[in-house]
Amino acid sequence: MKEAHVTYDREQLYEEVWREPLRDVAKRYGVSDVALGKICRRLAVPTPGLGYWAKIRAGKAPTRTPLGEAPPGTPTRLTVTRPPRVPTRAPRRPTIEAVKPPAKTVVPRSLQNPHPLVAQSCQLLKGVGRKDQLLSRPYERCLDIRVSPPRLFRALRILHALIRGLEKQGFRVEVTKPLVTDAGWSYGKRIGSEPSVTRVLVEGHWIAFGLEERQSMIKEEPEEDAPSWAYPRTKFVPNGSLSLCLREVPYSGMRKSWNDGKRQRLEDCLDEFISYLPVVARAIRERDAEREHARLRAEEARQRREEEEARREAARRRREEEERMAAALEGLVANRRLAQDIRRFLVELEEAIPAGGSSGCPGVKWALAYADQIDPLAELQATARFREEQQ
C-alpha cells in the first residue's frame, strides 16, 4: 500500500461543506468528519452550525457564512499525506459451533492391549505414591495424569479410550519429550526445565490436555498442647472426582473441563470432548489471526514512529548545521569589520600626527599585521595578487 496525497482547495472546500453535510464530504476525501473539520479550521473555512441542515430539509433557506479573505499566514491550498492504512477491524470471529459428535466412545472395563502411551505411563505411575497423594511424572515422557493411586486404573482406562477415539477421528496424539536441566528445584518445580505435554493435533493446531483428580479442602484437627494461633490449618486431599481438562483455551469463556458429576460420569463425556476439539482449533486459528493483525498494526505504528523520528533527527541536524554555519559567518563578518576598523583607525592616527612627527605608538606595524591576519579577505586578495604576478 502507498501513501495517499490529498489536496484541499479553500474555495472548493467551502462550496462542498455548504452544499452537503460534513460527514458526506469527509467520506469522499477518505477521512472522518472530525479530521475534515480540522482541515476547515486550518484553511479558515466556515462550516454550517447546528440546525442548518434541519432548516434545509424543512424548506427554509438559511443564509451562508461568507468565506471572506484568508487571514495572514493561512494557505489557500493544503496537501495532506495520509500513511497507508491497515484495516482497523480485526478478522471477524465466526460463530463457534460444535461439530457432529463422533461414534460412541466406550471405556473398557480392563486394560487389554492398551495404547502404547497408556502402557508406558502405567509403568511409570504404577505402585508408587501414598493414597492421599496425586501421582504425576511431569519430567518424564508420561501422559498428563494427576490422580491418586486408587484412581489410577480408571484414569488409564479413560485415557486409553480417549486416545483411541481421537485417532479414529484422524487426530494425532503425542507426549512431548521433557526438557530437564541440572539447575535444581524451586517450590516443587525444576528451574529452567520444561515438563512433558500431552497434546492432540487438530486441524493443524496442537491442543494440550490432561486428566486430573479434583481435591477438597479439609481442616486439620489440632494437636494436643498446640498453641491456639497455629490452628485452624487446612489441606487439600483427593476426593475421587476426575476431570478431563484443556490446559489452555484461546478465549475466556470457552469450556475447559469435563467432570464427574451427580448425574454423569467422565466416561460419558468423551464424545463431547472429542467433538469440541475442532471448535478449540478454529478459535486458536482466529486468535492467531487477531494477533497477527495486531502485530501488523504495531509494526506499522513502529515504522511510522521511526520515520517521524528520522525526519525530526534530520531536521535537527540541518538546524544545527545552519546554526554552525551562521555562527561561522557572523565570526568572519565581525573579523572583517574589526580589520577595517583597525586600518581606519591607523589612517586617522597618521592624519592626526604632524608632518615629520611620530605617533609614539610602537605597535602600528603589529596592528596592521594583526588586521591582515584576522581579515578573512586578506588571504583571498593575496592569492589573487600572486596569480596576477605569475601571469
Phi, psi and omega per residue, in radians:
M1 nan 2.444 -3.100
K2 -1.836 2.828 3.082
E3 -1.226 2.539 3.138
A4 -1.835 2.296 3.117
H5 -1.907 2.057 -3.097
V6 -2.034 2.220 -3.137
T7 -1.878 2.268 3.135
Y8 -1.932 2.143 3.064
D9 -1.691 2.320 -3.005
R10 -1.071 -0.864 -3.093
E11 -1.213 -0.710 3.126
Q12 -1.130 -0.732 3.135
L13 -1.124 -0.638 3.104
Y14 -1.076 -0.774 3.129
E15 -1.137 -0.652 -3.085
E16 -1.217 -0.759 -3.073
V17 -1.285 -0.325 3.082
W18 -1.668 -0.145 3.115
R19 -1.602 -0.532 3.129
E20 -2.615 2.866 -3.072
P21 -1.021 2.690 -3.051
L22 -1.074 -0.658 -3.098
R23 -1.169 -0.563 3.094
D24 -1.221 -0.693 3.096
V25 -1.143 -0.677 -3.109
A26 -1.121 -0.618 3.133
K27 -1.079 -0.672 3.135
R28 -1.168 -0.595 3.109
Y29 -1.437 -0.158 3.139
G30 1.332 0.490 3.123
V31 -2.270 3.051 3.076
S32 -1.464 2.855 3.123
D33 -1.166 -0.499 3.085
V34 -1.164 -0.771 3.121
A35 -1.108 -0.702 3.128
L36 -1.169 -0.605 3.072
G37 -1.074 -0.672 3.087
K38 -1.145 -0.675 3.098
I39 -1.091 -0.735 3.120
C40 -1.070 -0.707 3.126
R41 -1.180 -0.623 3.114
R42 -1.180 -0.577 3.130
L43 -1.616 0.071 -3.124
A44 1.006 0.780 3.102
V45 -1.761 2.072 3.108
P46 -1.223 2.553 3.139
T47 -2.103 2.701 3.133
P48 -1.074 2.534 3.131
G49 -1.536 -3.054 -3.141
L50 -1.127 2.394 3.110
G51 1.519 -0.087 -3.098
Y52 -1.129 -0.841 -3.075
W53 -1.310 -0.418 3.034
A54 -1.163 -0.688 3.078
K55 -1.140 -0.659 3.117
I56 -1.095 -0.774 3.137
R57 -1.160 -0.471 3.121
A58 -1.414 -0.007 3.112
G59 1.600 0.078 3.116
K60 -1.517 2.920 -3.109
A61 -2.199 1.392 3.121
P62 -1.184 2.653 -3.089
T63 -1.378 2.581 3.069
R64 -1.461 2.638 2.951
T65 -1.420 2.121 -3.072
P66 -1.096 2.653 -3.116
L67 -1.197 -0.829 3.115
G68 1.294 3.097 3.118
E69 -1.370 2.567 3.116
A70 -1.257 2.359 3.086
P71 -1.055 2.760 3.120
P72 -1.014 2.353 -3.138
G73 1.514 -0.077 3.136
T74 -1.566 2.169 -3.129
P75 -1.280 2.726 3.046
T76 -1.621 -0.335 3.069
R77 -2.354 2.492 -3.091
L78 -2.388 2.184 3.108
T79 -1.869 2.184 -3.115
V80 -2.005 2.283 3.090
T81 -1.699 2.071 -3.140
R82 -1.814 2.166 -3.136
P83 -1.167 2.767 3.096
P84 -1.069 2.506 -3.060
R85 -1.838 2.422 2.925
V86 -1.610 2.416 -3.128
P87 -0.885 2.247 -3.065
T88 -1.310 -0.392 -3.119
R89 -1.609 2.254 3.096
A90 -1.216 2.790 3.107
P91 -0.930 2.277 -3.092
R92 -1.182 2.277 -3.096
R93 -1.400 2.068 3.140
P94 -1.220 2.829 3.120
T95 -1.148 2.244 -3.108
I96 -1.488 2.057 3.119
E97 -2.242 2.486 3.134
A98 -1.256 2.561 3.103
V99 -1.399 3.033 -3.135
K100 -1.153 2.277 -3.100
P101 -1.048 2.529 3.109
P102 -1.304 -3.059 3.093
A103 -1.110 2.757 -3.083
K104 -1.014 2.181 3.096
T105 -1.647 2.062 -3.058
V106 -1.802 2.270 3.092
V107 -1.533 2.157 -3.101
P108 -1.251 2.734 3.102
R109 -1.394 -0.330 3.119
S110 -2.476 2.740 -3.119
L111 -1.635 1.457 3.028
Q112 -1.825 2.227 -3.061
N113 0.957 1.021 -3.098
P114 -1.181 2.800 3.065
H115 -1.079 2.522 -3.095
P116 -0.958 -0.676 3.114
L117 -1.148 -0.649 3.116
V118 -1.207 -0.749 3.134
A119 -1.094 -0.733 3.132
Q120 -1.131 -0.741 3.136
S121 -1.186 -0.606 3.116
C122 -1.079 -0.730 3.125
Q123 -1.133 -0.581 -3.115
L124 -1.361 -0.549 -3.002
L125 -1.774 -0.359 -3.005
K126 -1.260 2.386 3.000
G127 1.361 0.262 3.119
V128 -2.243 2.727 3.042
G129 1.628 2.721 3.102
R130 -1.502 2.913 -3.086
K131 -1.165 -0.565 -3.125
D132 -1.703 0.315 -3.104
Q133 -2.040 2.427 3.109
L134 -1.420 2.232 3.108
L135 -1.446 2.342 3.125
S136 -2.819 2.487 3.081
R137 -2.273 1.234 -3.060
P138 -1.203 -0.441 -3.091
Y139 -1.819 0.456 2.951
E140 -2.313 2.835 -3.095
R141 -1.337 1.410 -3.035
C142 -2.336 2.590 3.069
L143 -1.007 2.626 -3.131
D144 -1.297 1.489 -3.122
I145 -2.144 2.325 3.066
R146 -2.394 1.488 -3.087
V147 -2.383 2.855 3.073
S148 -1.398 2.787 -3.113
P149 -0.951 -0.687 3.134
P150 -1.142 -0.373 -3.093
R151 -1.781 0.064 -3.058
L152 -1.156 -0.791 -3.088
F153 -1.086 -0.736 3.114
R154 -1.131 -0.728 3.131
A155 -1.078 -0.703 3.134
L156 -1.165 -0.676 3.108
R157 -1.131 -0.697 3.124
I158 -1.132 -0.794 -3.131
L159 -1.182 -0.592 3.066
H160 -1.052 -0.849 3.132
A161 -1.147 -0.665 -3.125
L162 -1.152 -0.806 -3.116
I163 -1.144 -0.703 3.080
R164 -1.094 -0.709 3.122
G165 -1.150 -0.678 3.107
L166 -1.138 -0.764 3.128
E167 -1.172 -0.525 3.087
K168 -1.160 -0.538 3.086
Q169 -1.438 -0.007 3.119
G170 1.597 0.195 3.135
F171 -1.621 2.564 -3.123
R172 -1.774 2.283 -3.137
V173 -2.016 2.394 3.127
E174 -2.603 2.811 3.020
V175 -2.054 2.086 -3.082
T176 -1.260 2.759 3.115
K177 -1.403 2.242 -3.127
P178 -1.246 2.657 3.056
L179 -1.794 1.963 -3.048
V180 -2.034 2.258 3.074
T181 -2.072 3.007 3.141
D182 -1.761 0.494 -3.081
A183 -1.339 -0.220 3.122
G184 1.825 -2.989 -3.068
W185 -2.088 2.631 3.067
S186 -2.619 2.080 -3.126
Y187 0.928 0.738 3.073
G188 1.391 0.127 -3.140
K189 -2.207 2.563 3.082
R190 -1.319 2.281 3.140
I191 -1.297 2.245 3.102
G192 1.325 0.117 -3.123
S193 -1.827 2.744 3.094
E194 -2.111 2.171 -3.137
P195 -1.278 2.895 3.078
S196 -1.234 2.735 -3.094
V197 -2.258 2.274 3.012
T198 -1.624 2.111 -3.026
R199 -2.540 2.815 -3.126
V200 -2.255 2.433 -3.133
L201 -1.648 2.005 -3.112
V202 -2.233 2.043 3.100
E203 0.925 0.706 3.067
G204 1.447 0.119 -3.125
H205 -2.200 2.366 3.102
W206 -1.484 2.305 -3.141
I207 -2.164 2.090 -3.115
A208 -1.515 2.467 3.128
F209 -2.561 2.927 3.128
G210 -2.837 2.922 -3.134
L211 -2.127 2.217 -3.102
E212 -2.446 2.793 3.106
E213 -1.750 2.312 -3.129
R214 -1.288 2.766 -3.077
Q215 -2.191 2.669 3.098
S216 -2.018 2.579 3.129
M217 -1.655 2.222 3.122
I218 -2.231 2.740 3.116
K219 -1.630 2.407 3.110
E220 -1.439 2.527 3.090
E221 -1.319 2.398 3.138
P222 -1.187 2.529 3.083
E223 -1.436 2.822 3.112
E224 -1.149 2.488 3.130
D225 1.031 0.390 3.100
A226 -1.469 2.438 3.125
P227 -1.105 2.636 -3.072
S228 -1.179 -0.509 -3.085
W229 -1.296 -0.253 -3.109
A230 -1.415 -0.154 -3.096
Y231 -2.315 2.755 0.122
P232 -1.439 2.500 3.033
R233 -1.884 2.648 3.138
T234 -2.206 2.711 3.044
K235 -2.569 2.837 -3.119
F236 -1.890 2.307 3.130
V237 -2.259 2.544 3.104
P238 -1.062 2.433 -3.113
N239 -1.917 0.095 3.079
G240 1.531 -0.119 3.137
S241 -1.567 2.161 -3.117
L242 -1.629 2.648 -3.123
S243 -2.428 2.245 3.051
L244 -1.696 2.037 -2.940
C245 -2.099 2.505 2.871
L246 -1.525 2.191 -3.058
R247 -1.227 -0.378 3.127
E248 -2.771 2.362 3.050
V249 -2.103 2.589 -3.040
P250 -1.228 -0.494 -3.089
Y251 -2.261 2.547 3.036
S252 -1.193 2.587 -3.108
G253 1.659 -0.241 3.084
M254 -1.385 2.670 -3.117
R255 -1.221 2.415 -3.092
K256 -2.093 -0.329 -3.028
S257 -2.545 2.655 3.025
W258 -2.178 2.142 -2.939
N259 -2.156 2.801 2.895
D260 -1.135 2.439 3.111
G261 -2.385 -3.059 3.137
K262 -1.208 -0.520 -3.070
R263 -1.993 0.037 -3.129
Q264 -2.587 2.745 3.026
R265 -2.001 2.747 -3.096
L266 -1.060 -0.526 3.135
E267 -1.037 -0.470 -3.131
D268 -1.505 -0.059 -3.084
C269 -1.804 0.017 -3.047
L270 -1.148 -0.689 3.130
D271 -1.113 -0.704 3.125
E272 -1.148 -0.678 3.102
F273 -1.102 -0.795 -3.116
I274 -1.115 -0.701 -3.127
S275 -1.245 -0.329 -3.135
Y276 -1.501 -0.315 -3.093
L277 -1.075 -0.742 3.060
P278 -1.054 -0.538 3.070
V279 -1.096 -0.779 3.120
V280 -1.125 -0.691 -3.139
A281 -1.098 -0.737 3.109
R282 -1.142 -0.680 3.113
A283 -1.135 -0.654 3.083
I284 -1.110 -0.732 3.120
R285 -1.097 -0.718 3.119
E286 -1.157 -0.704 3.110
R287 -1.107 -0.733 3.122
D288 -1.118 -0.643 3.098
A289 -1.144 -0.698 3.111
E290 -1.148 -0.711 3.117
R291 -1.139 -0.695 3.098
E292 -1.130 -0.681 3.082
H293 -1.080 -0.787 3.125
A294 -1.137 -0.646 3.118
R295 -1.133 -0.717 3.113
L296 -1.109 -0.719 3.115
R297 -1.146 -0.703 3.108
A298 -1.145 -0.703 3.098
E299 -1.131 -0.690 3.088
E300 -1.094 -0.771 3.124
A301 -1.142 -0.665 3.123
R302 -1.139 -0.726 3.111
Q303 -1.102 -0.699 3.107
R304 -1.122 -0.705 3.112
R305 -1.120 -0.736 3.136
E306 -1.138 -0.708 3.105
E307 -1.117 -0.736 3.125
E308 -1.139 -0.706 3.100
E309 -1.122 -0.688 3.107
A310 -1.129 -0.703 3.098
R311 -1.117 -0.736 3.127
R312 -1.141 -0.689 3.120
E313 -1.132 -0.735 3.105
A314 -1.111 -0.719 3.109
A315 -1.128 -0.685 3.120
R316 -1.115 -0.737 3.130
R317 -1.140 -0.717 3.092
R318 -1.083 -0.723 -3.132
R319 -1.132 -0.737 3.114
E320 -1.152 -0.675 3.112
E321 -1.141 -0.714 3.105
E322 -1.139 -0.705 3.112
E323 -1.122 -0.697 3.117
R324 -1.134 -0.763 3.134
M325 -1.152 -0.663 3.116
A326 -1.135 -0.712 3.115
A327 -1.121 -0.706 3.105
A328 -1.129 -0.721 3.126
L329 -1.133 -0.730 3.112
E330 -1.089 -0.661 3.101
G331 -1.133 -0.723 3.105
L332 -1.108 -0.758 3.121
V333 -1.104 -0.714 3.124
A334 -1.125 -0.721 3.099
N335 -1.135 -0.669 3.103
R336 -1.092 -0.771 3.133
R337 -1.153 -0.705 3.123
L338 -1.104 -0.743 3.119
A339 -1.092 -0.722 3.107
Q340 -1.124 -0.720 3.127
D341 -1.125 -0.665 3.114
I342 -1.123 -0.813 -3.136
R343 -1.107 -0.726 3.125
R344 -1.094 -0.695 3.126
F345 -1.135 -0.723 3.136
L346 -1.143 -0.634 3.080
V347 -1.136 -0.786 3.108
E348 -1.106 -0.607 3.104
L349 -1.135 -0.740 3.124
E350 -1.146 -0.632 3.134
E351 -1.201 -0.514 -3.112
A352 -1.400 -0.219 -3.118
I353 -1.583 2.349 3.100
P354 -1.067 2.769 -3.109
A355 -1.094 2.359 3.136
G356 1.389 -0.055 -3.121
G357 -1.548 -3.109 3.123
S358 -2.195 2.506 -3.117
S359 -1.279 -0.320 -3.101
G360 1.285 0.139 -3.140
C361 -1.852 1.893 -3.075
P362 -1.281 -0.157 -3.040
G363 -1.790 0.406 -3.121
V364 -1.150 -0.811 3.134
K365 -1.103 -0.731 3.128
W366 -1.104 -0.644 3.139
A367 -1.134 -0.717 3.099
L368 -1.142 -0.708 3.111
A369 -1.138 -0.659 3.126
Y370 -1.166 -0.669 3.096
A371 -1.106 -0.720 3.090
D372 -1.171 -0.534 -3.112
Q373 -1.228 -0.703 -3.080
I374 -1.575 -0.216 -3.126
D375 -1.273 2.066 -3.126
P376 -1.196 -0.325 -3.134
L377 -1.598 -0.185 -3.082
A378 -1.121 -0.754 -3.139
E379 -1.146 -0.685 3.097
L380 -1.116 -0.708 3.119
Q381 -1.164 -0.681 3.117
A382 -1.141 -0.679 3.105
T383 -1.123 -0.721 3.129
A384 -1.115 -0.727 3.111
R385 -1.124 -0.668 3.138
F386 -1.118 -0.684 3.133
R387 -1.171 -0.665 3.112
E388 -1.111 -0.734 3.141
E389 -1.131 -0.621 -3.141
Q390 -1.200 -0.558 3.121
Q391 -1.325 nan nan
